[in-house]
Amino acid sequence: MKLTQWRLNQIKTLTECAALFGLASARTYQRYETGETRADADLVEVIVRQTDGQVTATDMHITRLDWLRANRPEKFAGLAATTPEAAE
């Protein structure tokens, strides 16, 4: 499940989620939620634990890849398989 969907299901604000995950600001949290910023492994573990596994490390990775494809497509130029589904 995407982090955004988890937050909406929990009826939490960006600020509440930032505090839950130990982040300094709602904007910082929002950047992780959209994939604009890649979360470090320790933060991903906090997210997985705090969401009771509803948001996984793979979910976070896919969110980041989606953001990169939309905003930095040049990073994928010439790559044949860039998604787990395409690699199968």
PDB file of N, CA, C and O in Angstrom:
ATOM      1  N   MET A   1       0.850  -1.171   0.000  1.00  0.00           N
ATOM      2  CA  MET A   1       0.000   0.000   0.000  1.00  0.00           C
ATOM      3  C   MET A   1       0.896   1.233   0.000  1.00  0.00           C
ATOM      4  O   MET A   1       1.921   1.276   0.680  1.00  0.00           O
ATOM      5  N   LYS A   2       0.497   2.209  -0.757  1.00  0.00           N
ATOM      6  CA  LYS A   2       1.261   3.463  -0.757  1.00  0.00           C
ATOM      7  C   LYS A   2       1.066   4.195   0.564  1.00  0.00           C
ATOM      8  O   LYS A   2       0.018   4.091   1.202  1.00  0.00           O
ATOM      9  N   LEU A   3       2.083   4.927   0.956  1.00  0.00           N
ATOM     10  CA  LEU A   3       2.058   5.671   2.213  1.00  0.00           C
ATOM     11  C   LEU A   3       0.893   6.665   2.235  1.00  0.00           C
ATOM     12  O   LEU A   3       0.256   6.847   3.272  1.00  0.00           O
ATOM     13  N   THR A   4       0.619   7.297   1.117  1.00  0.00           N
ATOM     14  CA  THR A   4      -0.506   8.237   1.037  1.00  0.00           C
ATOM     15  C   THR A   4      -1.819   7.533   1.366  1.00  0.00           C
ATOM     16  O   THR A   4      -2.628   8.036   2.145  1.00  0.00           O
ATOM     17  N   GLN A   5      -2.016   6.372   0.765  1.00  0.00           N
ATOM     18  CA  GLN A   5      -3.260   5.639   1.007  1.00  0.00           C
ATOM     19  C   GLN A   5      -3.365   5.223   2.463  1.00  0.00           C
ATOM     20  O   GLN A   5      -4.443   5.297   3.054  1.00  0.00           O
ATOM     21  N   TRP A   6      -2.254   4.785   3.048  1.00  0.00           N
ATOM     22  CA  TRP A   6      -2.270   4.418   4.467  1.00  0.00           C
ATOM     23  C   TRP A   6      -2.696   5.611   5.317  1.00  0.00           C
ATOM     24  O   TRP A   6      -3.551   5.483   6.192  1.00  0.00           O
ATOM     25  N   ARG A   7      -2.089   6.781   5.052  1.00  0.00           N
ATOM     26  CA  ARG A   7      -2.417   7.991   5.831  1.00  0.00           C
ATOM     27  C   ARG A   7      -3.895   8.331   5.707  1.00  0.00           C
ATOM     28  O   ARG A   7      -4.552   8.633   6.703  1.00  0.00           O
ATOM     29  N   LEU A   8      -4.416   8.282   4.492  1.00  0.00           N
ATOM     30  CA  LEU A   8      -5.823   8.607   4.279  1.00  0.00           C
ATOM     31  C   LEU A   8      -6.739   7.592   4.969  1.00  0.00           C
ATOM     32  O   LEU A   8      -7.763   7.965   5.540  1.00  0.00           O
ATOM     33  N   ASN A   9      -6.370   6.317   4.914  1.00  0.00           N
ATOM     34  CA  ASN A   9      -7.158   5.281   5.603  1.00  0.00           C
ATOM     35  C   ASN A   9      -7.175   5.502   7.115  1.00  0.00           C
ATOM     36  O   ASN A   9      -8.170   5.218   7.784  1.00  0.00           O
ATOM     37  N   GLN A  10      -6.067   6.008   7.640  1.00  0.00           N
ATOM     38  CA  GLN A  10      -5.951   6.252   9.084  1.00  0.00           C
ATOM     39  C   GLN A  10      -6.542   7.602   9.497  1.00  0.00           C
ATOM     40  O   GLN A  10      -6.644   7.911  10.685  1.00  0.00           O
ATOM     41  N   ILE A  11      -6.927   8.396   8.505  1.00  0.00           N
ATOM     42  CA  ILE A  11      -7.473   9.736   8.720  1.00  0.00           C
ATOM     43  C   ILE A  11      -6.491  10.572   9.553  1.00  0.00           C
ATOM     44  O   ILE A  11      -6.851  11.154  10.577  1.00  0.00           O
ATOM     45  N   LYS A  12      -5.261  10.608   9.085  1.00  0.00           N
ATOM     46  CA  LYS A  12      -4.202  11.374   9.744  1.00  0.00           C
ATOM     47  C   LYS A  12      -3.764  12.517   8.840  1.00  0.00           C
ATOM     48  O   LYS A  12      -3.862  12.431   7.616  1.00  0.00           O
ATOM     49  N   THR A  13      -3.288  13.569   9.452  1.00  0.00           N
ATOM     50  CA  THR A  13      -2.749  14.697   8.688  1.00  0.00           C
ATOM     51  C   THR A  13      -1.282  14.442   8.382  1.00  0.00           C
ATOM     52  O   THR A  13      -0.660  13.545   8.951  1.00  0.00           O
ATOM     53  N   LEU A  14      -0.741  15.243   7.477  1.00  0.00           N
ATOM     54  CA  LEU A  14       0.689  15.168   7.181  1.00  0.00           C
ATOM     55  C   LEU A  14       1.504  15.426   8.449  1.00  0.00           C
ATOM     56  O   LEU A  14       2.506  14.756   8.697  1.00  0.00           O
ATOM     57  N   THR A  15       1.075  16.382   9.230  1.00  0.00           N
ATOM     58  CA  THR A  15       1.779  16.727  10.473  1.00  0.00           C
ATOM     59  C   THR A  15       1.750  15.569  11.464  1.00  0.00           C
ATOM     60  O   THR A  15       2.765  15.275  12.096  1.00  0.00           O
ATOM     61  N   GLU A  16       0.620  14.919  11.607  1.00  0.00           N
ATOM     62  CA  GLU A  16       0.527  13.770  12.513  1.00  0.00           C
ATOM     63  C   GLU A  16       1.451  12.635  12.077  1.00  0.00           C
ATOM     64  O   GLU A  16       2.102  12.002  12.908  1.00  0.00           O
ATOM     65  N   CYS A  17       1.502  12.383  10.779  1.00  0.00           N
ATOM     66  CA  CYS A  17       2.376  11.321  10.274  1.00  0.00           C
ATOM     67  C   CYS A  17       3.839  11.693  10.442  1.00  0.00           C
ATOM     68  O   CYS A  17       4.658  10.837  10.776  1.00  0.00           O
ATOM     69  N   ALA A  18       4.174  12.939  10.219  1.00  0.00           N
ATOM     70  CA  ALA A  18       5.553  13.370  10.430  1.00  0.00           C
ATOM     71  C   ALA A  18       5.973  13.096  11.863  1.00  0.00           C
ATOM     72  O   ALA A  18       7.064  12.577  12.103  1.00  0.00           O
ATOM     73  N   ALA A  19       5.127  13.434  12.805  1.00  0.00           N
ATOM     74  CA  ALA A  19       5.435  13.193  14.217  1.00  0.00           C
ATOM     75  C   ALA A  19       5.521  11.694  14.511  1.00  0.00           C
ATOM     76  O   ALA A  19       6.419  11.258  15.231  1.00  0.00           O
ATOM     77  N   LEU A  20       4.614  10.917  13.972  1.00  0.00           N
ATOM     78  CA  LEU A  20       4.595   9.472  14.185  1.00  0.00           C
ATOM     79  C   LEU A  20       5.899   8.818  13.727  1.00  0.00           C
ATOM     80  O   LEU A  20       6.401   7.895  14.368  1.00  0.00           O
ATOM     81  N   PHE A  21       6.443   9.312  12.602  1.00  0.00           N
ATOM     82  CA  PHE A  21       7.657   8.720  12.039  1.00  0.00           C
ATOM     83  C   PHE A  21       8.925   9.445  12.484  1.00  0.00           C
ATOM     84  O   PHE A  21      10.019   9.123  12.019  1.00  0.00           O
ATOM     85  N   GLY A  22       8.786  10.419  13.382  1.00  0.00           N
ATOM     86  CA  GLY A  22       9.952  11.114  13.931  1.00  0.00           C
ATOM     87  C   GLY A  22      10.590  12.106  12.990  1.00  0.00           C
ATOM     88  O   GLY A  22      11.798  12.336  13.046  1.00  0.00           O
ATOM     89  N   LEU A  23       9.783  12.699  12.123  1.00  0.00           N
ATOM     90  CA  LEU A  23      10.293  13.674  11.148  1.00  0.00           C
ATOM     91  C   LEU A  23      10.063  15.093  11.635  1.00  0.00           C
ATOM     92  O   LEU A  23       9.140  15.361  12.405  1.00  0.00           O
ATOM     93  N   ALA A  24      10.916  15.996  11.176  1.00  0.00           N
ATOM     94  CA  ALA A  24      10.889  17.376  11.654  1.00  0.00           C
ATOM     95  C   ALA A  24       9.689  18.182  11.152  1.00  0.00           C
ATOM     96  O   ALA A  24       9.222  19.092  11.836  1.00  0.00           O
ATOM     97  N   SER A  25       9.193  17.851   9.963  1.00  0.00           N
ATOM     98  CA  SER A  25       8.116  18.682   9.412  1.00  0.00           C
ATOM     99  C   SER A  25       7.188  17.872   8.514  1.00  0.00           C
ATOM    100  O   SER A  25       7.539  16.799   8.022  1.00  0.00           O
ATOM    101  N   ALA A  26       6.001  18.420   8.320  1.00  0.00           N
ATOM    102  CA  ALA A  26       5.023  17.801   7.435  1.00  0.00           C
ATOM    103  C   ALA A  26       5.530  17.797   5.995  1.00  0.00           C
ATOM    104  O   ALA A  26       5.273  16.849   5.253  1.00  0.00           O
ATOM    105  N   ARG A  27       6.239  18.833   5.599  1.00  0.00           N
ATOM    106  CA  ARG A  27       6.762  18.895   4.226  1.00  0.00           C
ATOM    107  C   ARG A  27       7.794  17.795   3.983  1.00  0.00           C
ATOM    108  O   ARG A  27       7.827  17.199   2.906  1.00  0.00           O
ATOM    109  N   THR A  28       8.621  17.530   4.965  1.00  0.00           N
ATOM    110  CA  THR A  28       9.591  16.435   4.842  1.00  0.00           C
ATOM    111  C   THR A  28       8.850  15.118   4.662  1.00  0.00           C
ATOM    112  O   THR A  28       9.187  14.324   3.783  1.00  0.00           O
ATOM    113  N   TYR A  29       7.847  14.890   5.490  1.00  0.00           N
ATOM    114  CA  TYR A  29       7.041  13.676   5.363  1.00  0.00           C
ATOM    115  C   TYR A  29       6.405  13.606   3.986  1.00  0.00           C
ATOM    116  O   TYR A  29       6.423  12.549   3.355  1.00  0.00           O
ATOM    117  N   GLN A  30       5.846  14.700   3.509  1.00  0.00           N
ATOM    118  CA  GLN A  30       5.170  14.726   2.213  1.00  0.00           C
ATOM    119  C   GLN A  30       6.123  14.328   1.087  1.00  0.00           C
ATOM    120  O   GLN A  30       5.713  13.651   0.144  1.00  0.00           O
ATOM    121  N   ARG A  31       7.363  14.733   1.173  1.00  0.00           N
ATOM    122  CA  ARG A  31       8.350  14.369   0.148  1.00  0.00           C
ATOM    123  C   ARG A  31       8.589  12.860   0.109  1.00  0.00           C
ATOM    124  O   ARG A  31       8.805  12.295  -0.963  1.00  0.00           O
ATOM    125  N   TYR A  32       8.551  12.210   1.263  1.00  0.00           N
ATOM    126  CA  TYR A  32       8.660  10.753   1.291  1.00  0.00           C
ATOM    127  C   TYR A  32       7.395  10.115   0.743  1.00  0.00           C
ATOM    128  O   TYR A  32       7.454   9.118   0.022  1.00  0.00           O
ATOM    129  N   GLU A  33       6.267  10.685   1.082  1.00  0.00           N
ATOM    130  CA  GLU A  33       4.980  10.147   0.654  1.00  0.00           C
ATOM    131  C   GLU A  33       4.842  10.179  -0.866  1.00  0.00           C
ATOM    132  O   GLU A  33       4.297   9.249  -1.461  1.00  0.00           O
ATOM    133  N   THR A  34       5.332  11.242  -1.490  1.00  0.00           N
ATOM    134  CA  THR A  34       5.221  11.365  -2.944  1.00  0.00           C
ATOM    135  C   THR A  34       6.348  10.675  -3.692  1.00  0.00           C
ATOM    136  O   THR A  34       6.241  10.420  -4.891  1.00  0.00           O
ATOM    137  N   GLY A  35       7.432  10.371  -2.982  1.00  0.00           N
ATOM    138  CA  GLY A  35       8.585   9.773  -3.636  1.00  0.00           C
ATOM    139  C   GLY A  35       9.603  10.801  -4.093  1.00  0.00           C
ATOM    140  O   GLY A  35      10.624  10.442  -4.680  1.00  0.00           O
ATOM    141  N   GLU A  36       9.343  12.063  -3.836  1.00  0.00           N
ATOM    142  CA  GLU A  36      10.277  13.121  -4.225  1.00  0.00           C
ATOM    143  C   GLU A  36      11.628  12.919  -3.548  1.00  0.00           C
ATOM    144  O   GLU A  36      12.672  13.216  -4.128  1.00  0.00           O
ATOM    145  N   THR A  37      11.601  12.415  -2.323  1.00  0.00           N
ATOM    146  CA  THR A  37      12.814  12.127  -1.565  1.00  0.00           C
ATOM    147  C   THR A  37      12.822  10.650  -1.212  1.00  0.00           C
ATOM    148  O   THR A  37      11.796  10.084  -0.835  1.00  0.00           O
ATOM    149  N   ARG A  38      13.983  10.035  -1.337  1.00  0.00           N
ATOM    150  CA  ARG A  38      14.143   8.621  -0.984  1.00  0.00           C
ATOM    151  C   ARG A  38      14.377   8.509   0.520  1.00  0.00           C
ATOM    152  O   ARG A  38      15.230   9.196   1.082  1.00  0.00           O
ATOM    153  N   ALA A  39      13.619   7.648   1.149  1.00  0.00           N
ATOM    154  CA  ALA A  39      13.781   7.426   2.586  1.00  0.00           C
ATOM    155  C   ALA A  39      14.964   6.493   2.833  1.00  0.00           C
ATOM    156  O   ALA A  39      15.127   5.494   2.133  1.00  0.00           O
ATOM    157  N   ASP A  40      15.783   6.820   3.821  1.00  0.00           N
ATOM    158  CA  ASP A  40      16.875   5.942   4.221  1.00  0.00           C
ATOM    159  C   ASP A  40      16.302   4.660   4.820  1.00  0.00           C
ATOM    160  O   ASP A  40      15.146   4.619   5.243  1.00  0.00           O
ATOM    161  N   ALA A  41      17.120   3.629   4.847  1.00  0.00           N
ATOM    162  CA  ALA A  41      16.679   2.309   5.306  1.00  0.00           C
ATOM    163  C   ALA A  41      16.107   2.344   6.717  1.00  0.00           C
ATOM    164  O   ALA A  41      15.117   1.668   6.997  1.00  0.00           O
ATOM    165  N   ASP A  42      16.711   3.117   7.605  1.00  0.00           N
ATOM    166  CA  ASP A  42      16.206   3.162   8.978  1.00  0.00           C
ATOM    167  C   ASP A  42      14.815   3.782   9.050  1.00  0.00           C
ATOM    168  O   ASP A  42      13.979   3.338   9.838  1.00  0.00           O
ATOM    169  N   LEU A  43      14.560   4.802   8.238  1.00  0.00           N
ATOM    170  CA  LEU A  43      13.231   5.412   8.207  1.00  0.00           C
ATOM    171  C   LEU A  43      12.219   4.452   7.583  1.00  0.00           C
ATOM    172  O   LEU A  43      11.082   4.364   8.048  1.00  0.00           O
ATOM    173  N   VAL A  44      12.614   3.746   6.553  1.00  0.00           N
ATOM    174  CA  VAL A  44      11.713   2.759   5.946  1.00  0.00           C
ATOM    175  C   VAL A  44      11.307   1.725   6.992  1.00  0.00           C
ATOM    176  O   VAL A  44      10.141   1.336   7.052  1.00  0.00           O
ATOM    177  N   GLU A  45      12.240   1.281   7.804  1.00  0.00           N
ATOM    178  CA  GLU A  45      11.918   0.321   8.863  1.00  0.00           C
ATOM    179  C   GLU A  45      10.927   0.902   9.864  1.00  0.00           C
ATOM    180  O   GLU A  45      10.020   0.203  10.315  1.00  0.00           O
ATOM    181  N   VAL A  46      11.092   2.171  10.212  1.00  0.00           N
ATOM    182  CA  VAL A  46      10.144   2.835  11.119  1.00  0.00           C
ATOM    183  C   VAL A  46       8.756   2.858  10.479  1.00  0.00           C
ATOM    184  O   VAL A  46       7.758   2.569  11.139  1.00  0.00           O
ATOM    185  N   ILE A  47       8.700   3.200   9.207  1.00  0.00           N
ATOM    186  CA  ILE A  47       7.412   3.270   8.499  1.00  0.00           C
ATOM    187  C   ILE A  47       6.757   1.893   8.458  1.00  0.00           C
ATOM    188  O   ILE A  47       5.564   1.765   8.733  1.00  0.00           O
ATOM    189  N   VAL A  48       7.525   0.870   8.120  1.00  0.00           N
ATOM    190  CA  VAL A  48       6.973  -0.487   8.070  1.00  0.00           C
ATOM    191  C   VAL A  48       6.422  -0.884   9.441  1.00  0.00           C
ATOM    192  O   VAL A  48       5.326  -1.438   9.533  1.00  0.00           O
ATOM    193  N   ARG A  49       7.161  -0.609  10.483  1.00  0.00           N
ATOM    194  CA  ARG A  49       6.707  -0.973  11.838  1.00  0.00           C
ATOM    195  C   ARG A  49       5.483  -0.171  12.267  1.00  0.00           C
ATOM    196  O   ARG A  49       4.517  -0.735  12.781  1.00  0.00           O
ATOM    197  N   GLN A  50       5.524   1.143  12.055  1.00  0.00           N
ATOM    198  CA  GLN A  50       4.420   1.998  12.508  1.00  0.00           C
ATOM    199  C   GLN A  50       3.134   1.746  11.727  1.00  0.00           C
ATOM    200  O   GLN A  50       2.044   2.028  12.225  1.00  0.00           O
ATOM    201  N   THR A  51       3.249   1.221  10.512  1.00  0.00           N
ATOM    202  CA  THR A  51       2.058   0.918   9.711  1.00  0.00           C
ATOM    203  C   THR A  51       1.674  -0.559   9.823  1.00  0.00           C
ATOM    204  O   THR A  51       0.828  -1.047   9.075  1.00  0.00           O
ATOM    205  N   ASP A  52       2.302  -1.262  10.762  1.00  0.00           N
ATOM    206  CA  ASP A  52       2.052  -2.696  10.953  1.00  0.00           C
ATOM    207  C   ASP A  52       2.225  -3.489   9.657  1.00  0.00           C
ATOM    208  O   ASP A  52       1.485  -4.436   9.388  1.00  0.00           O
ATOM    209  N   GLY A  53       3.209  -3.086   8.867  1.00  0.00           N
ATOM    210  CA  GLY A  53       3.523  -3.794   7.631  1.00  0.00           C
ATOM    211  C   GLY A  53       2.594  -3.501   6.471  1.00  0.00           C
ATOM    212  O   GLY A  53       2.730  -4.098   5.403  1.00  0.00           O
ATOM    213  N   GLN A  54       1.650  -2.588   6.665  1.00  0.00           N
ATOM    214  CA  GLN A  54       0.736  -2.247   5.567  1.00  0.00           C
ATOM    215  C   GLN A  54       1.460  -1.492   4.454  1.00  0.00           C
ATOM    216  O   GLN A  54       1.094  -1.596   3.283  1.00  0.00           O
ATOM    217  N   VAL A  55       2.488  -0.734   4.827  1.00  0.00           N
ATOM    218  CA  VAL A  55       3.361  -0.078   3.857  1.00  0.00           C
ATOM    219  C   VAL A  55       4.694  -0.810   3.960  1.00  0.00           C
ATOM    220  O   VAL A  55       5.269  -0.895   5.045  1.00  0.00           O
ATOM    221  N   THR A  56       5.185  -1.333   2.855  1.00  0.00           N
ATOM    222  CA  THR A  56       6.410  -2.115   2.852  1.00  0.00           C
ATOM    223  C   THR A  56       7.562  -1.330   2.221  1.00  0.00           C
ATOM    224  O   THR A  56       7.364  -0.274   1.621  1.00  0.00           O
ATOM    225  N   ALA A  57       8.756  -1.871   2.372  1.00  0.00           N
ATOM    226  CA  ALA A  57       9.925  -1.272   1.718  1.00  0.00           C
ATOM    227  C   ALA A  57       9.736  -1.269   0.205  1.00  0.00           C
ATOM    228  O   ALA A  57      10.140  -0.322  -0.470  1.00  0.00           O
ATOM    229  N   THR A  58       9.131  -2.310  -0.322  1.00  0.00           N
ATOM    230  CA  THR A  58       8.860  -2.363  -1.767  1.00  0.00           C
ATOM    231  C   THR A  58       7.891  -1.262  -2.172  1.00  0.00           C
ATOM    232  O   THR A  58       8.067  -0.637  -3.218  1.00  0.00           O
ATOM    233  N   ASP A  59       6.879  -1.018  -1.361  1.00  0.00           N
ATOM    234  CA  ASP A  59       5.939   0.077  -1.643  1.00  0.00           C
ATOM    235  C   ASP A  59       6.675   1.408  -1.714  1.00  0.00           C
ATOM    236  O   ASP A  59       6.430   2.217  -2.609  1.00  0.00           O
ATOM    237  N   MET A  60       7.574   1.627  -0.768  1.00  0.00           N
ATOM    238  CA  MET A  60       8.341   2.874  -0.743  1.00  0.00           C
ATOM    239  C   MET A  60       9.228   2.984  -1.982  1.00  0.00           C
ATOM    240  O   MET A  60       9.358   4.061  -2.565  1.00  0.00           O
ATOM    241  N   HIS A  61       9.829   1.883  -2.376  1.00  0.00           N
ATOM    242  CA  HIS A  61      10.699   1.866  -3.553  1.00  0.00           C
ATOM    243  C   HIS A  61       9.896   2.167  -4.826  1.00  0.00           C
ATOM    244  O   HIS A  61      10.329   2.958  -5.664  1.00  0.00           O
ATOM    245  N   ILE A  62       8.749   1.545  -4.963  1.00  0.00           N
ATOM    246  CA  ILE A  62       7.910   1.780  -6.143  1.00  0.00           C
ATOM    247  C   ILE A  62       7.445   3.223  -6.200  1.00  0.00           C
ATOM    248  O   ILE A  62       7.405   3.820  -7.276  1.00  0.00           O
ATOM    249  N   THR A  63       7.093   3.789  -5.054  1.00  0.00           N
ATOM    250  CA  THR A  63       6.693   5.201  -5.010  1.00  0.00           C
ATOM    251  C   THR A  63       7.823   6.090  -5.517  1.00  0.00           C
ATOM    252  O   THR A  63       7.591   7.017  -6.293  1.00  0.00           O
ATOM    253  N   ARG A  64       9.049   5.803  -5.076  1.00  0.00           N
ATOM    254  CA  ARG A  64      10.209   6.586  -5.527  1.00  0.00           C
ATOM    255  C   ARG A  64      10.423   6.418  -7.027  1.00  0.00           C
ATOM    256  O   ARG A  64      10.661   7.403  -7.727  1.00  0.00           O
ATOM    257  N   LEU A  65      10.341   5.179  -7.535  1.00  0.00           N
ATOM    258  CA  LEU A  65      10.507   4.955  -8.968  1.00  0.00           C
ATOM    259  C   LEU A  65       9.430   5.680  -9.770  1.00  0.00           C
ATOM    260  O   LEU A  65       9.728   6.264 -10.812  1.00  0.00           O
ATOM    261  N   ASP A  66       8.197   5.649  -9.306  1.00  0.00           N
ATOM    262  CA  ASP A  66       7.109   6.356  -9.993  1.00  0.00           C
ATOM    263  C   ASP A  66       7.405   7.847 -10.078  1.00  0.00           C
ATOM    264  O   ASP A  66       7.195   8.471 -11.118  1.00  0.00           O
ATOM    265  N   TRP A  67       7.895   8.416  -8.974  1.00  0.00           N
ATOM    266  CA  TRP A  67       8.212   9.846  -8.964  1.00  0.00           C
ATOM    267  C   TRP A  67       9.354  10.140  -9.938  1.00  0.00           C
ATOM    268  O   TRP A  67       9.296  11.110 -10.693  1.00  0.00           O
ATOM    269  N   LEU A  68      10.373   9.314  -9.917  1.00  0.00           N
ATOM    270  CA  LEU A  68      11.504   9.518 -10.825  1.00  0.00           C
ATOM    271  C   LEU A  68      11.076   9.410 -12.282  1.00  0.00           C
ATOM    272  O   LEU A  68      11.492  10.224 -13.106  1.00  0.00           O
ATOM    273  N   ARG A  69      10.257   8.426 -12.612  1.00  0.00           N
ATOM    274  CA  ARG A  69       9.789   8.281 -14.002  1.00  0.00           C
ATOM    275  C   ARG A  69       9.025   9.515 -14.455  1.00  0.00           C
ATOM    276  O   ARG A  69       9.158   9.951 -15.598  1.00  0.00           O
ATOM    277  N   ALA A  70       8.225  10.073 -13.559  1.00  0.00           N
ATOM    278  CA  ALA A  70       7.415  11.242 -13.906  1.00  0.00           C
ATOM    279  C   ALA A  70       8.228  12.530 -13.954  1.00  0.00           C
ATOM    280  O   ALA A  70       7.933  13.422 -14.749  1.00  0.00           O
ATOM    281  N   ASN A  71       9.245  12.630 -13.112  1.00  0.00           N
ATOM    282  CA  ASN A  71       9.960  13.897 -12.965  1.00  0.00           C
ATOM    283  C   ASN A  71      11.406  13.890 -13.451  1.00  0.00           C
ATOM    284  O   ASN A  71      11.984  14.952 -13.683  1.00  0.00           O
ATOM    285  N   ARG A  72      11.990  12.718 -13.607  1.00  0.00           N
ATOM    286  CA  ARG A  72      13.373  12.590 -14.077  1.00  0.00           C
ATOM    287  C   ARG A  72      13.484  11.430 -15.073  1.00  0.00           C
ATOM    288  O   ARG A  72      14.264  10.502 -14.858  1.00  0.00           O
ATOM    289  N   PRO A  73      12.707  11.480 -16.164  1.00  0.00           N
ATOM    290  CA  PRO A  73      12.685  10.344 -17.102  1.00  0.00           C
ATOM    291  C   PRO A  73      14.045  10.034 -17.720  1.00  0.00           C
ATOM    292  O   PRO A  73      14.285   8.909 -18.158  1.00  0.00           O
ATOM    293  N   GLU A  74      14.928  11.015 -17.757  1.00  0.00           N
ATOM    294  CA  GLU A  74      16.257  10.775 -18.340  1.00  0.00           C
ATOM    295  C   GLU A  74      17.034   9.701 -17.579  1.00  0.00           C
ATOM    296  O   GLU A  74      17.938   9.080 -18.138  1.00  0.00           O
ATOM    297  N   LYS A  75      16.694   9.479 -16.316  1.00  0.00           N
ATOM    298  CA  LYS A  75      17.363   8.441 -15.525  1.00  0.00           C
ATOM    299  C   LYS A  75      17.066   7.048 -16.056  1.00  0.00           C
ATOM    300  O   LYS A  75      17.793   6.103 -15.748  1.00  0.00           O
ATOM    301  N   PHE A  76      16.011   6.906 -16.845  1.00  0.00           N
ATOM    302  CA  PHE A  76      15.596   5.604 -17.345  1.00  0.00           C
ATOM    303  C   PHE A  76      15.847   5.433 -18.836  1.00  0.00           C
ATOM    304  O   PHE A  76      15.484   4.408 -19.414  1.00  0.00           O
ATOM    305  N   ALA A  77      16.459   6.417 -19.455  1.00  0.00           N
ATOM    306  CA  ALA A  77      16.727   6.347 -20.894  1.00  0.00           C
ATOM    307  C   ALA A  77      17.588   5.126 -21.201  1.00  0.00           C
ATOM    308  O   ALA A  77      18.655   4.942 -20.615  1.00  0.00           O
ATOM    309  N   GLY A  78      17.117   4.301 -22.119  1.00  0.00           N
ATOM    310  CA  GLY A  78      17.883   3.145 -22.553  1.00  0.00           C
ATOM    311  C   GLY A  78      17.756   1.911 -21.682  1.00  0.00           C
ATOM    312  O   GLY A  78      18.366   0.887 -21.989  1.00  0.00           O
ATOM    313  N   LEU A  79      16.992   1.973 -20.616  1.00  0.00           N
ATOM    314  CA  LEU A  79      16.801   0.803 -19.757  1.00  0.00           C
ATOM    315  C   LEU A  79      15.601   0.005 -20.243  1.00  0.00           C
ATOM    316  O   LEU A  79      14.533   0.569 -20.481  1.00  0.00           O
ATOM    317  N   ALA A  80      15.767  -1.284 -20.389  1.00  0.00           N
ATOM    318  CA  ALA A  80      14.681  -2.131 -20.892  1.00  0.00           C
ATOM    319  C   ALA A  80      13.672  -2.455 -19.804  1.00  0.00           C
ATOM    320  O   ALA A  80      12.476  -2.230 -19.982  1.00  0.00           O
ATOM    321  N   ALA A  81      14.139  -2.981 -18.680  1.00  0.00           N
ATOM    322  CA  ALA A  81      13.224  -3.386 -17.610  1.00  0.00           C
ATOM    323  C   ALA A  81      13.489  -2.516 -16.384  1.00  0.00           C
ATOM    324  O   ALA A  81      14.526  -2.645 -15.733  1.00  0.00           O
ATOM    325  N   THR A  82      12.536  -1.623 -16.074  1.00  0.00           N
ATOM    326  CA  THR A  82      12.730  -0.720 -14.935  1.00  0.00           C
ATOM    327  C   THR A  82      11.727  -0.957 -13.827  1.00  0.00           C
ATOM    328  O   THR A  82      11.728  -0.241 -12.826  1.00  0.00           O
ATOM    329  N   THR A  83      10.868  -1.955 -13.991  1.00  0.00           N
ATOM    330  CA  THR A  83       9.907  -2.253 -12.937  1.00  0.00           C
ATOM    331  C   THR A  83      10.005  -3.729 -12.570  1.00  0.00           C
ATOM    332  O   THR A  83      10.421  -4.545 -13.392  1.00  0.00           O
ATOM    333  N   PRO A  84       9.632  -4.073 -11.363  1.00  0.00           N
ATOM    334  CA  PRO A  84       9.646  -5.490 -10.991  1.00  0.00           C
ATOM    335  C   PRO A  84       8.772  -6.322 -11.917  1.00  0.00           C
ATOM    336  O   PRO A  84       9.105  -7.466 -12.226  1.00  0.00           O
ATOM    337  N   GLU A  85       7.644  -5.749 -12.365  1.00  0.00           N
ATOM    338  CA  GLU A  85       6.741  -6.480 -13.260  1.00  0.00           C
ATOM    339  C   GLU A  85       7.400  -6.739 -14.608  1.00  0.00           C
ATOM    340  O   GLU A  85       7.233  -7.817 -15.179  1.00  0.00           O
ATOM    341  N   ALA A  86       8.148  -5.765 -15.124  1.00  0.00           N
ATOM    342  CA  ALA A  86       8.782  -5.915 -16.428  1.00  0.00           C
ATOM    343  C   ALA A  86       9.929  -6.918 -16.384  1.00  0.00           C
ATOM    344  O   ALA A  86      10.265  -7.523 -17.401  1.00  0.00           O
ATOM    345  N   ALA A  87      10.523  -7.094 -15.220  1.00  0.00           N
ATOM    346  CA  ALA A  87      11.665  -8.005 -15.095  1.00  0.00           C
ATOM    347  C   ALA A  87      11.229  -9.471 -15.063  1.00  0.00           C
ATOM    348  O   ALA A  87      12.043 -10.370 -15.274  1.00  0.00           O
ATOM    349  N   GLU A  88       9.957  -9.703 -14.800  1.00  0.00           N
ATOM    350  CA  GLU A  88       9.468 -11.094 -14.690  1.00  0.00           C
ATOM    351  C   GLU A  88       9.293 -11.744 -16.026  1.00  0.00           C
ATOM    352  O   GLU A  88       8.892 -12.906 -16.099  1.00  0.00           O
TER     353      GLU A  88
END
